[in-house]
Amino acid sequence: MHSGAARKPRMRFLSGTGSTTGLPPAPVFTPDLEPLMSIDFGLSEEQQALRDLAHDFAKSEMRPVAAHHDATGEYPFAVLEKANALGIMNTHIEAENGGMQLGCVDGMLLAEEFAWGCSGIGTAIEANGLAQQPVILGGSPELKKKYLGMFAEKFSLCAYAVTEPNAGSDVQGMKTSAVKQGDKWILNGTKMWITNAGVADWYFVVAVTDPSRLARGGMTGFIVERSWPGVIVGKKEYNMGQRCSDTRGITFENVEVPEANVVGNVGDGWKLAMSAFDYTRPGVAAAAVGVARAAMEHSIEYATERRAFGQPIANHQAIAFMIAEMATEIDAARLLTWRAASLKDAGQKNTKEAAMAKAFSSDTVMKTTTNAVQIFGGYGYSQEYPVEKLMRDAKIFQIYEGTSQIQRLIISRELMVRGK
Ligand SMILES: Cc1cc2nc3c(=O)[nH]c(=O)nc-3n(C[C@H](O)[C@H](O)[C@H](O)COP(=O)(O)OP(=O)(O)OC[C@H]3O[C@@H](n4cnc5c(N)ncnc54)[C@H](O)[C@@H]3O)c2cc1C
């Protein structure tokens, strides 16, 4: 018979540490480096060339138009078409479907440079990857050929449609439903905050197909074409930052979706939608690093030129230390990001590491851009100088692809519930 005493928490003891307190020894968590074959902070020649290509593109094609797209909110079609022609979009699609099948680390190099150029344009580019990932993970060969193969043939966009007006962090609170009728599914509901919604050819949509099961097999992923009857695209949202990225709601009114457009099996929707984040959250983290790096570079340039009290403000320790902190945190954020991506490339689970990278990089970019505005003083607050835009652009990193609170929830659950 069990005693009525309170249950003791279960702990993992990885090595026996002596205790002088009478309490059990503290659990020892070893850093998760074992799954990596080795630690190598260098890039291959190909990766260096890829990064240089993306950097040159960001410098010559993105930076010169960033302020215009920020001011007008105009979608950056011309920039995206050039990126596509250069082969630096949709890079992770498998070779058998016409893609380049680049790795997750390769994707990080591109994401950081794009965001260094303009993170609004960068998000417009990267949104394709988020929508394509569940299809790469679970789509049938026919579905992949049709909806991923098209990117090798023409410039095309797609969108990941999961969030709803009343269900963001709480994905299982979604109301969009799909009901089977003959060989079709009838889709009804409304999605909200969908990046690329107004310009995408197709959407990856998750809907409830069995309300009694939800995440445990009751949600299903579908590919839905924007041109189909019953698909109603909402107005463009004018956001705080990343203003040229196209964000809208989408309503589905009795949309007929063929059985062939189910992604994976019926009931796989939750798994596919969440697994995609293990690939894309490091990308969001890398983009945050890119914005933070831009803010730091502007800060260094300004602090060495601007004079106060008879000397460059960089000579004042308070300013110099802010820049030192920026550099340290940017490096830490990039290392977390590369680790999360390397684990994926090595075929390892990286849910916790991807969440760590996203949470830390998002907080870093917010802090770095806020301090950059501080270093610029009054000029930092003006739209005539670059750091004001960077601070507005930074905020979204703490919100999309799971808020910073949700990342901490994931990290703590992985540590304490799953014991990973
Ligand atoms: C510009 C933009 C682009 C986006 N693009 C896409 C896209 O392409 N596709 C897509 O599907 N979605 C997209 N989103 C949606 C985005 O992922 C959600 O906004 C985000 O997940 C938060 O959901 P919410 O807005 O409903 O906030 P809520 O979930 O209502 O959260 C409100 C606050 O409560 C906190 N909170 C909620 N639950 C908890 C908890 N359990 N513990 C602690 N704190 C909690 C949150 O962290 C947040 O601070 C986008 C959003 C924006 C703004």
The ligand as a Gaussian input file, in Angstrom:
#p B3LYP/6-31G(d) Opt

LIG

0 1
 C        3.692000      39.886000     -37.964000
 C        3.192000      38.519000     -37.580000
 C        3.384000      37.464000     -38.449000
 C        2.894000      36.193000     -38.133000
 N        3.001000      35.168000     -39.046000
 C        2.345000      33.993000     -38.819000
 C        2.273000      32.986000     -39.844000
 O        2.849000      33.116000     -40.931000
 N        1.538000      31.875000     -39.584000
 C        0.897000      31.672000     -38.413000
 O        0.251000      30.631000     -38.268000
 N        0.958000      32.600000     -37.419000
 C        1.654000      33.754000     -37.594000
 N        1.704000      34.725000     -36.622000
 C        1.022000      34.481000     -35.352000
 C        1.969000      34.343000     -34.170000
 O        2.627000      33.113000     -34.213000
 C        1.104000      34.542000     -32.898000
 O        0.755000      35.917000     -32.849000
 C        1.837000      34.125000     -31.646000
 O        2.001000      32.734000     -31.617000
 C        1.098000      34.588000     -30.380000
 O       -0.242000      34.265000     -30.428000
 P       -1.356000      35.371000     -30.063000
 O       -1.058000      36.560000     -30.882000
 O       -2.694000      34.748000     -30.186000
 O       -1.069000      35.745000     -28.561000
 P       -1.612000      34.950000     -27.282000
 O       -1.414000      33.502000     -27.468000
 O       -2.986000      35.438000     -26.976000
 O       -0.612000      35.473000     -26.173000
 C       -0.748000      36.733000     -25.520000
 C        0.322000      36.809000     -24.440000
 O        0.108000      35.771000     -23.472000
 C        1.283000      34.980000     -23.352000
 N        0.906000      33.589000     -23.097000
 C       -0.027000      32.833000     -23.738000
 N       -0.055000      31.588000     -23.228000
 C        0.873000      31.541000     -22.247000
 C        1.352000      30.526000     -21.372000
 N        0.841000      29.286000     -21.386000
 N        2.311000      30.849000     -20.502000
 C        2.856000      32.102000     -20.458000
 N        2.470000      33.093000     -21.279000
 C        1.503000      32.814000     -22.162000
 C        2.005000      35.147000     -24.669000
 O        3.392000      34.850000     -24.548000
 C        1.742000      36.598000     -24.990000
 O        2.646000      37.397000     -24.292000
 C        2.230000      35.984000     -36.895000
 C        2.073000      37.058000     -36.016000
 C        2.514000      38.304000     -36.341000
 C        2.265000      39.451000     -35.387000

